[in-house]
């Protein structure tokens, strides 16, 4: 995961979003460490799943 954020709205602190990365123009593309992300994930149970 390359990004993570918790929903800041009152009553929604159990919702988390995770960004899975990118293949170009990020730190993961330097030095042969290519990682192709596959989207944004959403957890509705405080990050457990």
N, C-alpha and C positions, 0 to 999 in steps of 0.2 A: 504494500500500500504506500502511496506517495502523498496522500492527503487524508486528513480525518477532521471531522467537525461534529460537534454536538448541537442539536437543535436548541437555540437560545430562548424559544418562546416558553412562557410559563405553562407548566403542566406537560411539557414535551421533552424533558431532560433525558428520558429513556430512549429517544430517537437519535441515532448516530448515522452519519454518511461517511463512506470510505471511497476515495478515488484510487483506482488500481494502476495508474501510471500512464506513460506515453512512450512511443518508440522514438520520436524525434524531438530535438530541441530541449530536452531535459537532461538532468545530470545522469540519468540512467543510460543515455546514449553515448557517453564518453568512454573511451578506453575499451571498447568492445563489450561493455556491459549492457547490451541491448535487452530491454525488457518491454515486451509489448503488452500494454494494459488492455483490459477488456471491459471498461465501463465504471460506473459508480454503483456501489452497493449501499443498501439501506438496512439498518438494524432497528428493530422496534422493541428490543428487550435489553437495552443498556449495553449493547455490544457483544452479548453472549453468542448470538448467531447472526 
